[in-house]
């Protein structure tokens, strides 16, 4: 249980980083609009900054959405035996784990290539490799988060009795220990 709680808290902290990046982007965007409209002087290279912030914000949301099972899923709850339903959920989460592992591996290769070539943004010549190192780390974090989901659904599949069939939005996949 401690491992699951650690993953859940870590992913929540990472999502907070994504939120902070979006707030920062909003502030910079308002400053750019104000400078453009009031002083006819937009922020030079705003698009470079915005592109980097958006990538970080988007990647930061992935671990939390996986940990809380907040993605689109199609379930055939009433149409199949409960074991079939749990098996399909297990297969879906296993495929997601494989896809995330491939994405993480490819991001490692891409980030190494960006670092080796010294790629920068177009206008401000900001090196982009630090951003991609962070994005790669966030996607690598997705792998153990999704592995925890696979283990959870594996436990459900091998349960001796049918478990409650709650909608995914109502089900707390990674339980929180309250200490009460």
VEXZAMI-468238 format. One record per atom (N, C-alpha, C): atom name; y negated, x negated, z negated. Coordinates in steps of 0.02 Angstrom, whole numbers, plus 50000, padded with zeros to 5 digits. Each point is the difference from the previous one (the first is absolute). Layout:
! VEXZAMI-468238
{atome=CA; Y=Y; X=X; Z=Z}
...
//
This chain:
! VEXZAMI-468238
{atome=N; Y=50060; X=49960; Z=50000}
{atome=CA; Y=49940; X=50040; Z=50000}
{atome=C; Y=49937; X=49958; Z=50000}
{atome=N; Y=50003; X=49942; Z=49967}
{atome=CA; Y=49941; X=49958; Z=49996}
{atome=C; Y=49980; X=49975; Z=50069}
{atome=N; Y=50049; X=49985; Z=50042}
{atome=CA; Y=49986; X=49977; Z=50068}
{atome=C; Y=49964; X=50054; Z=50040}
{atome=N; Y=50025; X=50061; Z=49995}
{atome=CA; Y=49968; X=50055; Z=50036}
{atome=C; Y=49929; X=50012; Z=49975}
{atome=N; Y=49990; X=49996; Z=49936}
{atome=CA; Y=49933; X=50009; Z=49972}
{atome=C; Y=49953; X=49944; Z=50024}
{atome=N; Y=50025; X=49940; Z=50001}
{atome=CA; Y=49960; X=49943; Z=50024}
{atome=C; Y=49979; X=50011; Z=50073}
{atome=N; Y=50047; X=50022; Z=50042}
{atome=CA; Y=49985; X=50012; Z=50070}
{atome=C; Y=49948; X=50055; Z=50007}
{atome=N; Y=50008; X=50053; Z=49962}
{atome=CA; Y=49953; X=50056; Z=50004}
{atome=C; Y=49930; X=49979; Z=49979}
{atome=N; Y=49994; X=49963; Z=49945}
{atome=CA; Y=49935; X=49977; Z=49977}
{atome=C; Y=49969; X=49950; Z=50048}
{atome=N; Y=50041; X=49955; Z=50026}
{atome=CA; Y=49974; X=49951; Z=50048}
{atome=C; Y=49973; X=50034; Z=50063}
{atome=N; Y=50037; X=50048; Z=50024}
{atome=CA; Y=49978; X=50035; Z=50061}
{atome=C; Y=49937; X=50040; Z=49988}
{atome=N; Y=49992; X=50027; Z=49940}
{atome=CA; Y=49939; X=50037; Z=49983}
{atome=C; Y=49941; X=49951; Z=49997}
{atome=N; Y=50010; X=49941; Z=49973}
{atome=CA; Y=49947; X=49950; Z=49998}
{atome=C; Y=49980; X=49978; Z=50071}
{atome=N; Y=50048; X=49993; Z=50042}
{atome=CA; Y=49987; X=49981; Z=50070}
{atome=C; Y=49961; X=50055; Z=50035}
{atome=N; Y=50018; X=50063; Z=49987}
{atome=CA; Y=49963; X=50056; Z=50031}
{atome=C; Y=49928; X=50000; Z=49976}
{atome=N; Y=49989; X=49980; Z=49938}
{atome=CA; Y=49931; X=49994; Z=49975}
{atome=C; Y=49962; X=49948; Z=50039}
{atome=N; Y=50033; X=49946; Z=50019}
{atome=CA; Y=49969; X=49949; Z=50043}
{atome=C; Y=49980; X=50031; Z=50066}
{atome=N; Y=50043; X=50041; Z=50029}
{atome=CA; Y=49984; X=50034; Z=50062}
{atome=C; Y=49941; X=50047; Z=49993}
{atome=N; Y=49998; X=50036; Z=49945}
{atome=CA; Y=49943; X=50044; Z=49987}
{atome=C; Y=49936; X=49960; Z=49994}
{atome=N; Y=50002; X=49945; Z=49964}
{atome=CA; Y=49941; X=49957; Z=49992}
{atome=C; Y=49977; X=49974; Z=50068}
{atome=N; Y=50047; X=49983; Z=50044}
{atome=CA; Y=49982; X=49977; Z=50067}
{atome=C; Y=49965; X=50055; Z=50040}
{atome=N; Y=50024; X=50062; Z=49993}
{atome=CA; Y=49968; X=50055; Z=50035}
{atome=C; Y=49930; X=50015; Z=49973}
{atome=N; Y=49993; X=49994; Z=49934}
{atome=CA; Y=49933; X=50010; Z=49970}
{atome=C; Y=49953; X=49945; Z=50025}
{atome=N; Y=50024; X=49939; Z=50002}
{atome=CA; Y=49959; X=49944; Z=50026}
{atome=C; Y=49981; X=50013; Z=50072}
{atome=N; Y=50047; X=50023; Z=50040}
{atome=CA; Y=49986; X=50015; Z=50070}
{atome=C; Y=49947; X=50055; Z=50005}
{atome=N; Y=50004; X=50050; Z=49958}
{atome=CA; Y=49950; X=50055; Z=50001}
{atome=C; Y=49931; X=49974; Z=49983}
{atome=N; Y=49995; X=49956; Z=49951}
{atome=CA; Y=49936; X=49972; Z=49980}
{atome=C; Y=49970; X=49958; Z=50057}
{atome=N; Y=50042; X=49958; Z=50029}
{atome=CA; Y=49976; X=49959; Z=50056}
{atome=C; Y=49981; X=50043; Z=50059}
{atome=N; Y=50037; X=50054; Z=50012}
{atome=CA; Y=49984; X=50045; Z=50055}
{atome=C; Y=49933; X=50035; Z=49989}
{atome=N; Y=49988; X=50022; Z=49938}
{atome=CA; Y=49935; X=50032; Z=49985}
{atome=C; Y=49943; X=49949; Z=50007}
{atome=N; Y=50011; X=49939; Z=49979}
{atome=CA; Y=49948; X=49949; Z=50009}
{atome=C; Y=49987; X=49986; Z=50074}
{atome=N; Y=50053; X=50000; Z=50039}
{atome=CA; Y=49992; X=49989; Z=50072}
{atome=C; Y=49961; X=50057; Z=50032}
{atome=N; Y=50017; X=50062; Z=49982}
{atome=CA; Y=49965; X=50058; Z=50028}
{atome=C; Y=49927; X=50000; Z=49978}
{atome=N; Y=49988; X=49986; Z=49936}
{atome=CA; Y=49930; X=49998; Z=49975}
{atome=C; Y=49961; X=49945; Z=50036}
{atome=N; Y=50030; X=49942; Z=50007}
{atome=CA; Y=49966; X=49946; Z=50035}
{atome=C; Y=49986; X=50016; Z=50073}
{atome=N; Y=50047; X=50034; Z=50031}
{atome=CA; Y=49993; X=50018; Z=50071}
{atome=C; Y=49946; X=50053; Z=50009}
{atome=N; Y=50000; X=50052; Z=49957}
{atome=CA; Y=49953; X=50055; Z=50007}
{atome=C; Y=49930; X=49986; Z=49973}
{atome=N; Y=49997; X=49966; Z=49943}
{atome=CA; Y=49935; X=49989; Z=49968}
{atome=C; Y=49964; X=49938; Z=50025}
{atome=N; Y=50037; X=49948; Z=50015}
{atome=CA; Y=49969; X=49937; Z=50017}
{atome=C; Y=50018; X=49974; Z=50069}
{atome=N; Y=50039; X=50039; Z=50037}
{atome=CA; Y=50025; X=49979; Z=50066}
{atome=C; Y=50034; X=49932; Z=49996}
{atome=N; Y=50035; X=49990; Z=49945}
{atome=CA; Y=50034; X=49936; Z=49989}
{atome=C; Y=50068; X=50013; Z=49968}
{atome=N; Y=50051; X=50012; Z=50040}
{atome=CA; Y=50067; X=50012; Z=49972}
{atome=C; Y=50028; X=49935; Z=49971}
{atome=N; Y=50053; X=50007; Z=49961}
{atome=CA; Y=50034; X=49941; Z=49973}
{atome=C; Y=50034; X=49964; Z=50057}
{atome=N; Y=49982; X=49938; Z=50009}
{atome=CA; Y=50031; X=49960; Z=50054}
{atome=C; Y=50074; X=49989; Z=49984}
{atome=N; Y=50043; X=50017; Z=50046}
{atome=CA; Y=50071; X=49989; Z=49990}
{atome=C; Y=50034; X=50051; Z=49956}
{atome=N; Y=49969; X=50059; Z=49993}
{atome=CA; Y=50029; X=50052; Z=49957}
{atome=C; Y=50071; X=50018; Z=50023}
{atome=N; Y=50011; X=50001; Z=50065}
{atome=CA; Y=50066; X=50019; Z=50025}
{atome=C; Y=50053; X=49949; Z=49978}
{atome=N; Y=49981; X=49936; Z=49996}
{atome=CA; Y=50047; X=49949; Z=49976}
{atome=C; Y=50021; X=50014; Z=49928}
{atome=N; Y=49950; X=50015; Z=49959}
{atome=CA; Y=50013; X=50014; Z=49929}
{atome=C; Y=50042; X=50064; Z=49992}
{atome=N; Y=49981; X=50051; Z=50036}
{atome=CA; Y=50035; X=50065; Z=49995}
{atome=C; Y=50073; X=49993; Z=50022}
{atome=N; Y=50013; X=49964; Z=50053}
{atome=CA; Y=50068; X=49991; Z=50024}
{atome=C; Y=50044; X=49967; Z=49947}
{atome=N; Y=49973; X=49951; Z=49966}
{atome=CA; Y=50039; X=49965; Z=49948}
{atome=C; Y=50013; X=50044; Z=49940}
{atome=N; Y=49949; X=50038; Z=49980}
{atome=CA; Y=50007; X=50043; Z=49941}
{atome=C; Y=50049; X=50057; Z=50014}
{atome=N; Y=49998; X=50029; Z=50059}
{atome=CA; Y=50044; X=50057; Z=50016}
{atome=C; Y=50073; X=49977; Z=49999}
{atome=N; Y=50015; X=49941; Z=50025}
{atome=CA; Y=50069; X=49976; Z=50000}
{atome=C; Y=50025; X=49993; Z=49929}
{atome=N; Y=49959; X=49973; Z=49955}
{atome=CA; Y=50021; X=49992; Z=49931}
{atome=C; Y=50009; X=50068; Z=49966}
{atome=N; Y=49953; X=50044; Z=50010}
{atome=CA; Y=50004; X=50067; Z=49969}
{atome=C; Y=50062; X=50038; Z=50023}
{atome=N; Y=50015; X=49997; Z=50063}
{atome=CA; Y=50059; X=50036; Z=50026}
{atome=C; Y=50065; X=49970; Z=49972}
{atome=N; Y=50005; X=49934; Z=50000}
{atome=CA; Y=50061; X=49968; Z=49974}
{atome=C; Y=50009; X=50012; Z=49926}
{atome=N; Y=49946; X=50005; Z=49963}
{atome=CA; Y=50004; X=50010; Z=49928}
{atome=C; Y=50029; X=50068; Z=49981}
{atome=N; Y=49996; X=50047; Z=50045}
{atome=CA; Y=50025; X=50068; Z=49986}
{atome=C; Y=50076; X=50006; Z=50008}
{atome=N; Y=50031; X=49956; Z=50038}
{atome=CA; Y=50071; X=50006; Z=50014}
{atome=C; Y=50044; X=49997; Z=49938}
{atome=N; Y=49993; X=49949; Z=49957}
{atome=CA; Y=50047; X=49998; Z=49942}
{atome=C; Y=49996; X=50062; Z=49956}
{atome=N; Y=49940; X=50025; Z=49987}
{atome=CA; Y=49993; X=50059; Z=49957}
{atome=C; Y=50030; X=50062; Z=50033}
{atome=N; Y=49989; X=50008; Z=50064}
{atome=CA; Y=50028; X=50058; Z=50034}
{atome=C; Y=50076; X=49998; Z=50000}
{atome=N; Y=50028; X=49940; Z=50005}
{atome=CA; Y=50073; X=49994; Z=49997}
{atome=C; Y=50026; X=50012; Z=49930}
{atome=N; Y=49966; X=49972; Z=49950}
{atome=CA; Y=50022; X=50007; Z=49930}
{atome=C; Y=49998; X=50072; Z=49977}
{atome=N; Y=49952; X=50038; Z=50025}
{atome=CA; Y=49993; X=50070; Z=49979}
{atome=C; Y=50030; X=50049; Z=50050}
{atome=N; Y=50034; X=49974; Z=50050}
{atome=CA; Y=50033; X=50042; Z=50050}
{atome=C; Y=49951; X=50047; Z=50034}
{atome=N; Y=49942; X=49975; Z=50018}
{atome=CA; Y=49947; X=50041; Z=50029}
{atome=C; Y=49995; X=49990; Z=50075}
{atome=N; Y=50055; X=50009; Z=50033}
{atome=CA; Y=50001; X=49995; Z=50073}
{atome=C; Y=50036; X=50062; Z=50027}
{atome=N; Y=49995; X=50008; Z=50064}
{atome=CA; Y=50029; X=50059; Z=50032}
{atome=C; Y=50076; X=49995; Z=50000}
{atome=N; Y=50032; X=50053; Z=49979}
{atome=CA; Y=50073; X=50002; Z=50000}
{atome=C; Y=50022; X=50070; Z=50019}
{atome=N; Y=50054; X=50003; Z=50037}
{atome=CA; Y=50029; X=50065; Z=50018}
{atome=C; Y=50066; X=50005; Z=49962}
{atome=N; Y=50005; X=50053; Z=49960}
{atome=CA; Y=50061; X=50011; Z=49961}
{atome=C; Y=50031; X=50067; Z=50019}
{atome=N; Y=50064; X=50000; Z=50006}
{atome=CA; Y=50037; X=50061; Z=50015}
{atome=C; Y=50034; X=50023; Z=49936}
{atome=N; Y=49960; X=50020; Z=49952}
{atome=CA; Y=50024; X=50014; Z=49932}
{atome=C; Y=50052; X=50056; Z=49999}
{atome=N; Y=49987; X=50055; Z=50031}
{atome=CA; Y=50046; X=50056; Z=49995}
{atome=C; Y=50052; X=50002; Z=50054}
{atome=N; Y=49996; X=49956; Z=50049}
{atome=CA; Y=50045; X=50004; Z=50057}
{atome=C; Y=50062; X=49956; Z=49994}
{atome=N; Y=50002; X=49957; Z=49950}
{atome=CA; Y=50056; X=49954; Z=49996}
{atome=C; Y=50023; X=49993; Z=49927}
{atome=N; Y=50060; X=49977; Z=49992}
{atome=CA; Y=50027; X=49985; Z=49934}
{atome=C; Y=49955; X=49947; Z=49968}
{atome=N; Y=49994; X=50003; Z=49934}
{atome=CA; Y=49953; X=49955; Z=49966}
{atome=C; Y=50016; X=49927; Z=50013}
{atome=N; Y=50063; X=49982; Z=50006}
{atome=CA; Y=50019; X=49930; Z=50012}
{atome=C; Y=49977; X=49978; Z=50069}
{atome=N; Y=50003; X=50044; Z=50049}
{atome=CA; Y=49976; X=49985; Z=50068}
{atome=C; Y=49925; X=49988; Z=49998}
{atome=N; Y=49964; X=50044; Z=49964}
{atome=CA; Y=49928; X=49993; Z=49994}
{atome=C; Y=49981; X=49933; Z=49968}
{atome=N; Y=50035; X=49983; Z=49946}
{atome=CA; Y=49986; X=49936; Z=49966}
{atome=C; Y=50018; X=49941; Z=50045}
{atome=N; Y=50054; X=50007; Z=50039}
{atome=CA; Y=50019; X=49947; Z=50047}
{atome=C; Y=49948; X=49990; Z=50054}
{atome=N; Y=49973; X=50055; Z=50025}
{atome=CA; Y=49947; X=49994; Z=50051}
{atome=C; Y=49937; X=49967; Z=49971}
{atome=N; Y=49982; X=50019; Z=49939}
{atome=CA; Y=49943; X=49967; Z=49967}
{atome=C; Y=50013; X=49925; Z=49992}
{atome=N; Y=50061; X=49983; Z=49979}
{atome=CA; Y=50018; X=49930; Z=49991}
{atome=C; Y=49996; X=49962; Z=50066}
{atome=N; Y=50025; X=50030; Z=50054}
{atome=CA; Y=49996; X=49968; Z=50065}
{atome=C; Y=49927; X=49990; Z=50022}
{atome=N; Y=49959; X=50051; Z=49990}
{atome=CA; Y=49930; X=49994; Z=50019}
{atome=C; Y=49964; X=49945; Z=49962}
{atome=N; Y=50011; X=49997; Z=49935}
{atome=CA; Y=49968; X=49947; Z=49960}
{atome=C; Y=50028; X=49931; Z=50016}
{atome=N; Y=50063; X=49996; Z=50018}
{atome=CA; Y=50030; X=49936; Z=50020}
{atome=C; Y=49970; X=49976; Z=50066}
{atome=N; Y=49991; X=50045; Z=50047}
{atome=CA; Y=49968; X=49982; Z=50063}
{atome=C; Y=49928; X=49978; Z=49989}
{atome=N; Y=49965; X=50035; Z=49955}
{atome=CA; Y=49932; X=49980; Z=49984}
{atome=C; Y=49999; X=49929; Z=49970}
{atome=N; Y=50049; X=49984; Z=49957}
{atome=CA; Y=50004; X=49933; Z=49971}
{atome=C; Y=50010; X=49948; Z=50055}
{atome=N; Y=50043; X=50015; Z=50048}
{atome=CA; Y=50012; X=49953; Z=50055}
{atome=C; Y=49937; X=49990; Z=50042}
{atome=N; Y=49966; X=50055; Z=50015}
{atome=CA; Y=49939; X=49995; Z=50041}
{atome=C; Y=49946; X=49961; Z=49963}
{atome=N; Y=49991; X=50014; Z=49936}
{atome=CA; Y=49949; X=49963; Z=49961}
{atome=C; Y=50018; X=49926; Z=49995}
{atome=N; Y=50063; X=49984; Z=49995}
{atome=CA; Y=50021; X=49930; Z=49998}
{atome=C; Y=49983; X=49964; Z=50065}
{atome=N; Y=50012; X=50034; Z=50056}
{atome=CA; Y=49983; X=49972; Z=50066}
{atome=C; Y=49925; X=49991; Z=50007}
{atome=N; Y=49962; X=50050; Z=49979}
{atome=CA; Y=49926; X=49995; Z=50004}
{atome=C; Y=49976; X=49942; Z=49957}
{atome=N; Y=50026; X=49994; Z=49939}
{atome=CA; Y=49979; X=49945; Z=49956}
{atome=C; Y=50016; X=49932; Z=50032}
{atome=N; Y=50060; X=49994; Z=50028}
{atome=CA; Y=50019; X=49937; Z=50033}
{atome=C; Y=49953; X=49984; Z=50059}
{atome=N; Y=49987; X=50051; Z=50041}
{atome=CA; Y=49956; X=49989; Z=50057}
{atome=C; Y=49928; X=49983; Z=49979}
{atome=N; Y=49978; X=50030; Z=49945}
{atome=CA; Y=49933; X=49984; Z=49974}
{atome=C; Y=49997; X=49928; Z=49975}
{atome=N; Y=50054; X=49976; Z=49970}
{atome=CA; Y=50001; X=49929; Z=49979}
{atome=C; Y=49992; X=49955; Z=50061}
{atome=N; Y=50036; X=50016; Z=50053}
{atome=CA; Y=49995; X=49960; Z=50062}
{atome=C; Y=49930; X=50005; Z=50030}
{atome=N; Y=49972; X=50061; Z=50003}
{atome=CA; Y=49934; X=50010; Z=50028}
{atome=C; Y=49946; X=49964; Z=49960}
{atome=N; Y=50004; X=50004; Z=49934}
{atome=CA; Y=49952; X=49967; Z=49957}
{atome=C; Y=50004; X=49924; Z=50008}
{atome=N; Y=50059; X=49973; Z=50005}
{atome=CA; Y=50008; X=49928; Z=50011}
{atome=C; Y=49968; X=49980; Z=50067}
{atome=N; Y=50008; X=50042; Z=50050}
{atome=CA; Y=49971; X=49985; Z=50066}
{atome=C; Y=49924; X=50003; Z=49997}
{atome=N; Y=49972; X=50050; Z=49965}
{atome=CA; Y=49927; X=50005; Z=49994}
{atome=C; Y=49973; X=49939; Z=49962}
{atome=N; Y=50034; X=49979; Z=49949}
{atome=CA; Y=49978; X=49941; Z=49962}
{atome=C; Y=50003; X=49938; Z=50044}
{atome=N; Y=50054; X=49992; Z=50036}
{atome=CA; Y=50009; X=49940; Z=50042}
{atome=C; Y=49948; X=49996; Z=50056}
{atome=N; Y=49982; X=50058; Z=50028}
{atome=CA; Y=49952; X=50000; Z=50055}
{atome=C; Y=49927; X=50003; Z=49976}
{atome=N; Y=49989; X=50013; Z=49936}
{atome=CA; Y=49932; X=50002; Z=49973}
{atome=C; Y=49960; X=50059; Z=50026}
{atome=N; Y=50033; X=50057; Z=50010}
{atome=CA; Y=49966; X=50059; Z=50027}
{atome=C; Y=49944; X=50023; Z=49953}
{atome=N; Y=49944; X=50021; Z=50030}
{atome=CA; Y=49942; X=50025; Z=49963}
{atome=C; Y=49978; X=50066; Z=50029}
{atome=N; Y=49953; X=50032; Z=49964}
{atome=CA; Y=49971; X=50062; Z=50027}
{atome=C; Y=49954; X=49982; Z=50058}
{atome=N; Y=49981; X=50049; Z=50039}
{atome=CA; Y=49962; X=49987; Z=50062}
{atome=C; Y=49927; X=49980; Z=49988}
{atome=N; Y=49967; X=50034; Z=49954}
{atome=CA; Y=49928; X=49988; Z=49993}
{atome=C; Y=49983; X=49951; Z=49944}
{atome=N; Y=50031; X=50007; Z=49944}
{atome=CA; Y=49982; X=49959; Z=49942}
{atome=C; Y=50045; X=49938; Z=49991}
{atome=N; Y=50052; X=49996; Z=50039}
{atome=CA; Y=50048; X=49945; Z=49997}
{atome=C; Y=50030; X=49991; Z=49930}
{atome=N; Y=50016; X=50057; Z=49970}
{atome=CA; Y=50034; X=49999; Z=49935}
{atome=C; Y=50074; X=49988; Z=50013}
{atome=N; Y=50031; X=49952; Z=49966}
{atome=CA; Y=50072; X=49990; Z=50008}
{atome=C; Y=50038; X=50063; Z=49978}
{atome=N; Y=50046; X=50023; Z=50040}
{atome=CA; Y=50035; X=50062; Z=49984}
{atome=C; Y=50066; X=49989; Z=49964}
{atome=N; Y=50023; X=49938; Z=49996}
{atome=CA; Y=50065; X=49989; Z=49967}
{atome=C; Y=50001; X=50021; Z=49927}
{atome=N; Y=49947; X=49992; Z=49960}
{atome=CA; Y=50005; X=50023; Z=49930}
{atome=C; Y=50013; X=50076; Z=49995}
{atome=N; Y=49969; X=50038; Z=50044}
{atome=CA; Y=50012; X=50072; Z=50000}
{atome=C; Y=50072; X=50015; Z=50017}
{atome=N; Y=50027; X=49966; Z=50049}
{atome=CA; Y=50069; X=50013; Z=50021}
{atome=C; Y=50050; X=49973; Z=49949}
{atome=N; Y=49983; X=49949; Z=49962}
{atome=CA; Y=50043; X=49979; Z=49945}
{atome=C; Y=50005; X=50056; Z=49949}
{atome=N; Y=49944; X=50031; Z=49983}
{atome=CA; Y=50000; X=50055; Z=49953}
{atome=C; Y=50039; X=50060; Z=50027}
{atome=N; Y=49989; X=50017; Z=50063}
{atome=CA; Y=50036; X=50056; Z=50031}
{atome=C; Y=50075; X=49987; Z=50001}
{atome=N; Y=50019; X=49939; Z=50017}
{atome=CA; Y=50071; X=49981; Z=50000}
{atome=C; Y=50029; X=50006; Z=49930}
{atome=N; Y=49964; X=49977; Z=49949}
{atome=CA; Y=50024; X=50005; Z=49932}
{atome=C; Y=50009; X=50074; Z=49980}
{atome=N; Y=49954; X=50042; Z=50022}
{atome=CA; Y=50006; X=50072; Z=49984}
{atome=C; Y=50061; X=50031; Z=50032}
{atome=N; Y=50015; X=49979; Z=50062}
{atome=CA; Y=50060; X=50027; Z=50033}
{atome=C; Y=50063; X=49970; Z=49971}
{atome=N; Y=49997; X=49938; Z=49978}
{atome=CA; Y=50058; X=49972; Z=49966}
{atome=C; Y=50013; X=50038; Z=49935}
{atome=N; Y=49947; X=50021; Z=49966}
{atome=CA; Y=50007; X=50041; Z=49939}
{atome=C; Y=50034; X=50067; Z=50015}
{atome=N; Y=49991; X=50025; Z=50060}
{atome=CA; Y=50032; X=50064; Z=50019}
{atome=C; Y=50076; X=49995; Z=50000}
{atome=N; Y=50027; X=49941; Z=50012}
{atome=CA; Y=50073; X=49994; Z=50005}
{atome=C; Y=50033; X=50015; Z=49933}
{atome=N; Y=49981; X=49968; Z=49943}
{atome=CA; Y=50032; X=50020; Z=49937}
{atome=C; Y=49984; X=50071; Z=49978}
{atome=N; Y=49941; X=50025; Z=50019}
{atome=CA; Y=49984; X=50069; Z=49984}
{atome=C; Y=50049; X=50047; Z=50035}
{atome=N; Y=50011; X=49988; Z=50064}
{atome=CA; Y=50046; X=50042; Z=50038}
{atome=C; Y=50072; X=49988; Z=49978}
{atome=N; Y=50016; X=49940; Z=49980}
{atome=CA; Y=50067; X=49987; Z=49974}
{atome=C; Y=50013; X=50042; Z=49937}
{atome=N; Y=49949; X=50006; Z=49959}
{atome=CA; Y=50007; X=50043; Z=49940}
{atome=C; Y=50013; X=50072; Z=50021}
{atome=N; Y=49968; X=50023; Z=50054}
{atome=CA; Y=50012; X=50068; Z=50025}
{atome=C; Y=50072; X=50007; Z=50024}
{atome=N; Y=50024; X=49951; Z=50036}
{atome=CA; Y=50070; X=50002; Z=50026}
{atome=C; Y=50048; X=50003; Z=49941}
{atome=N; Y=49988; X=49960; Z=49949}
{atome=CA; Y=50045; X=50001; Z=49941}
{atome=C; Y=49997; X=50068; Z=49965}
{atome=N; Y=49942; X=50029; Z=49996}
{atome=CA; Y=49993; X=50067; Z=49970}
{atome=C; Y=50041; X=50052; Z=50039}
{atome=N; Y=49994; X=49999; Z=50066}
{atome=CA; Y=50037; X=50049; Z=50040}
{atome=C; Y=50074; X=49984; Z=50003}
{atome=N; Y=50018; X=49937; Z=49992}
{atome=CA; Y=50071; X=49982; Z=49995}
{atome=C; Y=50029; X=50029; Z=49937}
{atome=N; Y=49963; X=49997; Z=49945}
{atome=CA; Y=50022; X=50030; Z=49937}
{atome=C; Y=50007; X=50076; Z=50007}
{atome=N; Y=49953; X=50031; Z=50035}
{atome=CA; Y=50004; X=50072; Z=50011}
{atome=C; Y=50061; X=50018; Z=50043}
{atome=N; Y=50014; X=49960; Z=50051}
{atome=CA; Y=50056; X=50014; Z=50045}
{atome=C; Y=50067; X=49997; Z=49963}
{atome=N; Y=50007; X=49951; Z=49955}
{atome=CA; Y=50063; X=49992; Z=49965}
{atome=C; Y=50003; X=50037; Z=49933}
{atome=N; Y=49952; X=50045; Z=49989}
{atome=CA; Y=50000; X=50041; Z=49940}
{atome=C; Y=50063; X=50044; Z=50000}
{atome=N; Y=50025; X=50014; Z=49941}
{atome=CA; Y=50060; X=50041; Z=49995}
{atome=C; Y=49986; X=50075; Z=50007}
{atome=N; Y=49937; X=50018; Z=49994}
{atome=CA; Y=49981; X=50070; Z=50006}
{atome=C; Y=49937; X=50005; Z=50042}
{atome=N; Y=49988; X=50057; Z=50030}
{atome=CA; Y=49938; X=50008; Z=50038}
{atome=C; Y=49939; X=49994; Z=49954}
{atome=N; Y=49951; X=49965; Z=50023}
{atome=CA; Y=49938; X=49993; Z=49963}
{atome=C; Y=49951; X=50052; Z=50024}
{atome=N; Y=49950; X=50015; Z=49959}
{atome=CA; Y=49949; X=50049; Z=50019}
{atome=C; Y=49971; X=49983; Z=50067}
{atome=N; Y=49992; X=50050; Z=50042}
{atome=CA; Y=49970; X=49990; Z=50066}
{atome=C; Y=49927; X=50019; Z=49998}
{atome=N; Y=49959; X=49955; Z=49974}
{atome=CA; Y=49929; X=50012; Z=49996}
{atome=C; Y=49967; X=49973; Z=50063}
{atome=N; Y=49946; X=50030; Z=50021}
{atome=CA; Y=49963; X=49970; Z=50056}
{atome=C; Y=49977; X=49930; Z=49981}
{atome=N; Y=49997; X=49955; Z=50049}
{atome=CA; Y=49982; X=49931; Z=49987}
{atome=C; Y=49933; X=49993; Z=49966}
{atome=N; Y=49953; X=50045; Z=50015}
{atome=CA; Y=49934; X=49995; Z=49969}
{atome=C; Y=50003; X=50013; Z=49926}
{atome=N; Y=50048; X=50041; Z=49977}
{atome=CA; Y=50006; X=50017; Z=49929}
{atome=C; Y=50045; X=49951; Z=49962}
{atome=N; Y=50040; X=49962; Z=50037}
{atome=CA; Y=50048; X=49957; Z=49968}
{atome=C; Y=49968; X=49932; Z=49985}
{atome=N; Y=50009; X=49977; Z=49941}
{atome=CA; Y=49974; X=49934; Z=49982}
{atome=C; Y=50057; X=49951; Z=50012}
{atome=N; Y=49995; X=49965; Z=50057}
{atome=CA; Y=50055; X=49958; Z=50021}
{atome=C; Y=50007; X=49938; Z=49956}
{atome=N; Y=49945; X=49969; Z=49984}
{atome=CA; Y=50002; X=49942; Z=49955}
{atome=C; Y=49972; X=50022; Z=49933}
{atome=N; Y=50043; X=50016; Z=49952}
{atome=CA; Y=49978; X=50031; Z=49937}
{atome=C; Y=49955; X=49954; Z=49959}
{atome=N; Y=49957; X=50030; Z=49962}
{atome=CA; Y=49955; X=49964; Z=49955}
{atome=C; Y=50026; X=50007; Z=49929}
{atome=N; Y=50006; X=49944; Z=49965}
{atome=CA; Y=50020; X=50002; Z=49931}
{atome=C; Y=49937; X=50008; Z=49958}
{atome=N; Y=49996; X=50054; Z=49961}
{atome=CA; Y=49939; X=50015; Z=49963}
{atome=C; Y=49999; X=49969; Z=49931}
{atome=N; Y=50056; X=49987; Z=49971}
{atome=CA; Y=50003; X=49970; Z=49933}
{atome=C; Y=49986; X=50050; Z=49945}
{atome=N; Y=49999; X=50064; Z=50016}
{atome=CA; Y=49989; X=50052; Z=49949}
{atome=C; Y=50063; X=50016; Z=49964}
//
